[in-house]
Amino acid sequence: MTLLSGQDPTDLPGGRSRSATAWGLNALGIVIVGFWFVKNGLELQLPVWVWVLGAVALAAWALREFGRTPQLLVVAGVVMIVAGSLTVVATDSLMIVPVIVGIVLLGANLRVPVWVAAVTAVGAVVVIAVCATIEHASIQFVLGTSGGLLLGVLIGFSRRQFRVAAQRARQAERDQQRAQLLADRSRASRDIHDVLAHSLGGLVLQLDAVEALLEAGRVDDATKRAGEARTLAADGLAEARRAVHALRDDADAETDATPDAEPDATPDAAAVPDPTTTADRATTPDRTTAPDQATRTTGADVPDASRASRPSTDPVPDRTDRTDRTDLTALVAAHRSFGGTIVVQGDATLAALDEAHRAAVVQVAREALSNARRHAPGRPVSLSVVRDGDAVDVVVANPLTGGGQGLLGMRERVEELGSGATVEAERSDDEFVVALHLPVDRVAEHEADAS
């Protein structure tokens, strides 16, 4: 019976159980006790008050099992204990059963304070002891009934502890799910920031370059820059959509993450975009001519066009040979295409790192280069990738300083790697230096897998 269980996951807060088997067993218990109560009452010719109190106790037991409100269940439990305790001696301990059931009910009910359940159980013992003294019952009778009540107390409080533990487990699971949700949202907001900062910042630089080229009379080069700007805006829109989908649940993501339709034709990089179709084309990125996602330098604050220096008016370099997005060479090429100057030292291909750590290095470098264009436009930038046997260190230095959500984002990305990976961004003399440190064991693991 669930009366003796203590670990019934179907229990209701009031002490009942949703199990049909439990309901049947309790109903059977009521019938059996009621049968013997009537039989013994007729044989022993019990007084009327015993019949009344016994019937009340049994009715409360039935109400306890089939009642609907928590308050009614508590009242039923108290009535069972009081009425049953007064008739235990008169019925030769038969009515101890509803008393025990009532004690279990109150002890297991989380809405009832522990002290109330304990006081009620002690009161039942006192009432039975007083009745036994009046009826001159033996001490063995008192001890036996007290032992039964103690059993009910133990069962009730064990069920209470089980319910408390189950509630705590559910709360811990909800807290864990909430923490995971907040972490996912934080990552998604970081990605959205990267996308918007790169797309809008790069778009401003490209449009500044178009203006400069038109002023210089270089219409062809200006047209190429305009094509670059359109492609950058379209790609930024696609990336923003993918980042927003990360905030939705799986069902919405499956519905909304349908790839955009492929365009019917590939726009010529040297052709002036048709103003009547620009809006439509911007919402459907052209993957046949869009630069690889590795060339994006995300993470910086949106550049202020009034503060940015005039970009280079050199012809736009060909971007068709860009490499994988976890390769610094593509990132360097993108920086130079935006008019930046960069000096590279070391292995920019990051061949010694695994995919996850290459991606982290590229993200940190992307953020640093984007901040350099934002806060020190036109100034030279140095990028160093060094492996000294103990670690792989990546250092990006540029004049002046940077800030914003991008630096926080790069720190969060590196922290996700764990194993001692760190990133520092600070002023050193007249430069702002971003330094990434990766433990050598990550490199060794990758090389072992490759071999």
C-alpha atoms as one frame of an Amber mdcrd trajectory, in Angstrom:
protein
   0.000   0.000   0.000   1.087   3.569  -0.550   0.454   3.981   3.175   3.678
   2.050   3.754   5.560   3.214   0.677   7.142   6.540   1.494   8.488   6.851
  -2.047   5.478   7.105  -4.325   6.224   9.498  -7.213   2.497   9.808  -7.932
   1.662  11.267  -4.511  -0.387  14.435  -4.413   0.598  17.261  -2.036  -2.279
  16.446   0.294  -1.059  12.922   0.923  -3.205  11.064  -1.597  -1.993   9.079
  -4.556  -3.125   9.228  -8.150  -2.561   5.476  -8.444  -5.772   3.504  -9.004
  -4.167   0.590  -7.159  -3.550   2.786  -4.136  -7.122   4.009  -4.178  -8.331
   0.424  -4.366  -6.145  -0.683  -1.455  -7.275   2.205   0.718 -10.896   1.465
  -0.130 -10.279  -2.175   0.771  -8.794  -1.084   4.092 -11.857   1.036   4.840
 -14.166  -1.874   4.041 -12.207  -4.362   6.167 -11.959  -2.063   9.194 -15.609
  -1.086   8.796 -16.674  -4.725   8.652 -14.845  -5.657  11.845 -16.027  -2.489
  13.541 -19.653  -3.381  12.873 -19.129  -7.044  13.764 -17.356  -6.305  17.051
 -19.783  -3.514  17.854 -22.708  -5.855  17.606 -20.991  -8.586  19.607 -19.670
  -6.248  22.316 -22.763  -4.044  22.325 -20.713  -0.867  22.076 -22.239   2.378
  23.317 -23.721   4.841  20.860 -20.890   7.380  21.181 -18.399   4.698  20.051
 -20.557   3.916  17.031 -20.761   7.595  16.137 -17.055   8.327  16.563 -16.098
   5.147  14.718 -18.348   6.038  11.807 -16.905   9.571  11.740 -13.343   8.196
  11.664 -14.154   5.841   8.789 -15.973   8.582   6.884 -12.972  10.878   7.320
 -10.734   8.102   6.003 -12.902   7.801   2.889 -12.976  11.575   2.535  -9.215
  11.631   2.876  -8.773   9.319  -0.079 -11.377  10.802  -2.388 -11.388  14.448
  -1.293 -10.378  17.156  -3.766  -8.952  20.097  -1.795  -5.773  20.147   0.350
  -7.617  21.866   3.220 -10.260  19.144   3.265  -7.566  16.476   3.393  -5.930
  18.091   6.421  -9.272  18.322   8.230  -9.961  14.682   7.399  -6.623  13.652
   8.862  -7.244  15.522  12.117 -10.741  14.037  12.446  -9.384  10.523  11.861
  -6.812  10.972  14.622  -9.192  12.511  17.175 -12.179  10.216  16.591 -10.023
   7.134  16.234  -7.988   7.834  19.383 -11.144   8.126  21.490 -12.383   4.708
  20.303  -9.143   2.691  20.248  -9.625   1.224  23.734 -13.363   0.635  23.311
 -12.842  -1.287  20.053  -9.951  -3.337  21.424  -7.358  -1.409  19.281  -9.247
  -1.909  15.989  -9.622   1.836  15.413  -5.858   2.349  15.728  -5.768   1.834
  11.953  -7.463   5.134  10.966  -5.375   6.916  13.611  -2.169   5.642  12.003
  -3.450   6.581   8.548  -4.243  10.095   9.774  -0.787  10.504  11.318   0.818
   9.391   8.055  -1.370  11.883   6.193  -0.334  14.846   8.345   3.301  13.822
   8.568   3.643  13.520   4.793   1.724  16.707   3.979   4.179  19.506   3.134
   1.453  22.084   3.787   1.309  21.041   7.433   4.217  22.232   9.630   6.285
  19.462  11.163   5.537  20.584  14.692   1.788  20.370  14.063   2.080  16.771
  12.879   4.324  15.894  15.830   2.005  17.509  18.401  -0.977  15.706  16.881
   0.785  12.345  17.148   1.773  12.994  20.761  -1.791  14.077  21.514  -3.090
  10.807  20.106  -0.781   8.861  22.436  -1.971  10.894  25.415  -5.650  10.395
  24.554  -5.202   6.642  24.162  -3.254   6.443  27.414  -5.963   8.346  29.293
  -8.708   6.170  27.822  -6.715   3.055  28.697  -6.346   4.255  32.284 -10.079
   4.901  32.562 -10.917   1.456  31.149  -8.170  -0.200  33.248  -6.385  -1.520
  30.150  -3.026  -3.239  30.526   0.299  -1.494  30.083   1.045  -3.873  27.215
  -2.012  -2.523  25.416  -0.776   1.059  25.797   2.730   0.161  24.654   1.418
  -1.767  21.659  -0.801   1.042  20.458   1.971   3.570  21.052   4.289   1.444
  18.910   1.725   1.489  16.115   1.486   5.260  16.323   5.277   5.538  16.246
   5.281   3.464  13.066   2.813   5.918  11.525   5.030   8.842  12.524   8.082
   7.240  10.900   6.196   6.459   7.693   4.715   9.955   7.498   7.974  11.787
   8.023   9.866   9.493   5.654   7.356  10.353   2.945   7.744  14.039   3.804
  11.508  13.818   3.375  11.093  12.040   0.071   8.790  14.776  -1.201  11.155
  17.504  -0.022  14.034  15.796  -1.819  11.922  15.426  -4.966  10.984  19.117
  -4.864  14.612  20.119  -4.450  15.635  17.893  -7.334  12.989  19.438  -9.581
  14.047  22.936  -8.528  17.695  22.101  -9.188  16.748  20.804 -12.631  14.796
  23.991 -13.360  17.720  26.105 -12.167  20.086  24.139 -14.376  17.799  24.548
 -17.376  17.516  28.269 -16.698  21.281  28.601 -16.382  21.727  26.745 -19.671
  19.123  28.984 -21.304  20.877  32.112 -20.057  24.216  30.768 -21.295  22.721
  30.040 -24.715  21.227  33.512 -24.862  24.538  35.028 -23.860  26.295  33.169
 -26.665  23.574  34.163 -29.121  23.747  37.824 -28.094  27.509  37.688 -28.495
  27.131  36.275 -31.995  24.550  38.909 -32.897  26.895  41.608 -31.652  29.723
  40.181 -33.743  27.546  40.008 -36.845  26.146  43.514 -36.551  29.454  45.098
 -35.571  31.254  43.524 -38.517  28.500  44.048 -41.071  27.675  47.643 -40.200
  31.264  48.613 -39.496  32.537  47.050 -42.701  29.674  48.615 -44.624  30.635
  52.092 -43.405  34.245  51.520 -44.434  33.221  50.263 -47.860  30.896  53.214
 -48.465  33.630  55.629 -47.384  35.890  53.947 -49.918  33.219  54.278 -52.616
  32.945  57.981 -51.878  36.712  58.429 -52.066  36.980  56.475 -55.312  34.176
  58.477 -56.925  35.857  61.710 -55.914  39.039  60.415 -57.563  37.125  59.552
 -60.735  37.768  55.801 -60.411  34.258  54.633 -61.242  35.166  50.991 -61.921
  36.872  50.581 -58.560  33.971  52.376 -56.858  31.575  49.936 -58.510  33.571
  47.017 -57.140  33.458  48.546 -53.674  29.686  49.004 -53.991  29.370  45.321
 -54.886  31.452  44.439 -51.843  29.181  46.591 -49.671  26.037  44.934 -51.009
  27.470  41.456 -50.475  28.579  42.379 -46.951  25.104  43.665 -46.087  23.401
  40.565 -47.521  25.751  38.212 -45.685  25.271  40.168 -42.470  21.519  39.791
 -42.799  21.846  36.028 -43.282  24.190  35.718 -40.289  21.840  37.800 -38.138
  18.974  35.477 -39.035  20.981  32.426 -38.025  21.979  34.071 -34.742  18.383
  34.993 -33.949  17.290  31.410 -34.630  19.591  30.301 -31.804  17.308  32.115
 -29.350  14.268  30.102 -30.396  13.300  26.600 -29.380  14.117  23.585 -31.506
  10.724  23.482 -33.186  10.895  27.114 -34.253  14.494  26.698 -35.350  13.580
  23.792 -37.622  10.799  25.872 -39.176  12.641  29.173 -39.516  16.117  27.944
 -40.433  15.132  27.025 -44.002  17.958  28.101 -46.338  17.246  31.036 -48.592
  16.608  30.214 -52.237  19.556  30.397 -54.546  19.500  33.418 -56.871  18.921
  32.810 -60.537  22.011  34.653 -61.624  25.374  35.631 -60.209  25.855  39.403
 -60.123  28.932  40.707 -61.830  31.311  42.235 -59.292  32.103  44.986 -61.753
  28.506  45.821 -62.567  26.514  48.525 -60.843  23.690  46.915 -58.799  20.197
  47.535 -60.139  18.475  49.930 -57.700  15.089  48.325 -58.348  16.277  44.907
 -57.163  18.803  45.816 -54.492  16.390  45.364 -51.586  15.257  41.929 -52.764
  18.790  40.779 -53.420  19.940  41.977 -50.007  17.440  39.714 -48.296  18.602
  36.698 -50.322  22.378  36.404 -49.932  24.248  35.339 -53.062  26.411  32.457
 -51.904  28.157  32.125 -55.245  29.921  35.442 -54.894  29.782  36.170 -51.176
  33.152  35.985 -49.489  33.812  33.131 -47.137  32.594  33.670 -43.615  36.190
  33.465 -42.405  36.893  36.874 -43.832  34.525  38.561 -41.453  36.123  40.643
 -38.771  33.343  40.652 -36.217  33.164  41.910 -32.681  34.032  45.597 -32.841
  31.831  48.497 -31.990  30.244  50.001 -35.089  32.730  52.446 -36.550  31.854
  56.109 -36.498  32.131  57.385 -40.051  32.945  60.872 -38.828  36.001  59.560
 -36.973  37.205  56.981 -39.461  40.044  57.985 -41.727  39.673  57.820 -45.497
  40.106  54.174 -46.557  42.609  53.129 -49.132  41.590  53.784 -52.753  43.617
  50.858 -54.068  41.674  48.416 -56.264  39.737  45.802 -54.346  41.725  42.563
 -54.131  40.243  39.354 -55.448  38.517  37.453 -52.646  37.830  34.253 -54.492
  40.947  32.587 -53.064  39.980  32.944 -49.438  40.614  29.933 -47.253  38.762
  28.237 -44.431  37.207  30.399 -41.744  39.588  28.993 -39.101  42.612  30.278
 -40.999  44.190  33.604 -40.045  45.396  34.161 -43.605  41.834  34.815 -44.752
  41.324  37.193 -41.834  44.488  39.087 -42.748  43.360  39.352 -46.371  40.001
  40.725 -45.259  41.677  43.331 -43.049  43.842  44.499 -45.920  40.858  44.621
 -48.264  39.227  47.078 -45.876  42.205  49.364 -46.287  44.100  48.246 -43.190
  47.829  47.670 -42.834  48.984  44.542 -41.016  52.327  42.835 -40.420  52.159
  39.084 -39.786  54.765  36.994 -37.973  54.605  33.238 -37.447  52.279  30.520
 -38.747  49.000  32.178 -39.705  47.506  28.854 -40.857  47.314  27.554 -37.254
  48.076  24.052 -38.491  49.125  22.885 -35.007  45.736  23.524 -33.387  42.529
  21.538 -33.449  39.363  22.990 -34.943  37.868  24.361 -31.712  41.051  26.171
 -30.716  41.691  27.477 -34.224  38.191  28.956 -34.164  38.910  30.620 -30.819
  42.175  32.091 -32.116  40.446  33.426 -35.225  37.670  34.966 -33.134  40.135
  36.744 -30.838  42.167  37.990 -33.796  39.002  39.071 -35.604  37.874  41.088
 -32.586  41.284  42.673 -32.138  41.574  43.667 -35.808  38.041  45.028 -35.810
  38.806  47.143 -32.747  41.978  48.359 -34.423  39.989  49.576 -37.426  37.488
  51.198 -35.093  39.842  53.002 -32.762  43.000  53.379 -34.824  41.887  53.570
 -38.474  44.698  53.588 -40.967  47.348  52.743 -38.347  49.550  49.646 -38.785
  48.676  46.478 -36.872  50.986  43.608 -35.944  49.850  39.980 -35.681  52.188
  37.431 -34.119  51.660  33.663 -33.798  54.429  31.978 -31.800  54.889  28.471
 -30.466  57.760  28.254 -27.997  57.335  24.635 -26.890  55.234  25.434 -23.838
  52.285  27.135 -25.469  50.933  28.859 -28.524  50.717  32.632 -28.095  48.820
  34.948 -30.407  49.432  38.688 -29.993  47.667  41.503 -31.853  48.929  45.041
 -31.208  47.758  48.391 -32.521  48.018  52.043 -31.455  45.488  53.374 -28.925
  42.869  51.312 -27.125  39.570  49.561 -27.727  36.580  48.417 -25.757  32.954
  47.441 -25.868  31.102  44.159 -25.904  33.572  42.625 -28.321  36.358  42.311
 -25.754  33.945  40.694 -23.312  32.840  38.315 -26.052  36.388  37.190 -26.837
  37.038  36.495 -23.149  33.869  34.411 -22.931  34.850  32.387 -25.988  38.303
  31.641 -24.590  36.900  30.735 -21.159  34.718  28.109 -22.845  37.892  26.310
 -23.973  39.050  25.789 -20.369  42.358  24.011 -19.619  44.194  27.217 -18.781
  43.446  29.123 -21.996  43.551  32.870 -21.312  43.219  36.138 -23.201  44.420
  39.539 -22.027  43.567  42.924 -23.516  45.421  45.903 -22.067  47.367  49.058
 -22.855  51.125  48.640 -23.181  53.073  51.878 -23.706  51.436  53.496 -26.755
  49.771  50.323 -27.993  46.705  48.293 -27.183  47.728  44.629 -27.024  45.494
  41.557 -27.193  47.371  38.407 -26.139  45.946  34.870 -26.360  47.651  31.990
 -24.542  46.818  28.333 -25.324  48.369  25.500 -23.258  50.694  23.258 -25.228
  48.819  20.082 -24.226  46.030  21.070 -26.604  48.542  21.323 -29.390  50.113
  18.015 -28.434  46.751  16.254 -28.407  45.962  17.547 -31.880  49.346  16.470
 -33.240  48.954  13.023 -31.669  45.559  12.601 -33.317  46.978  13.743 -36.648
  49.834  11.259 -36.444
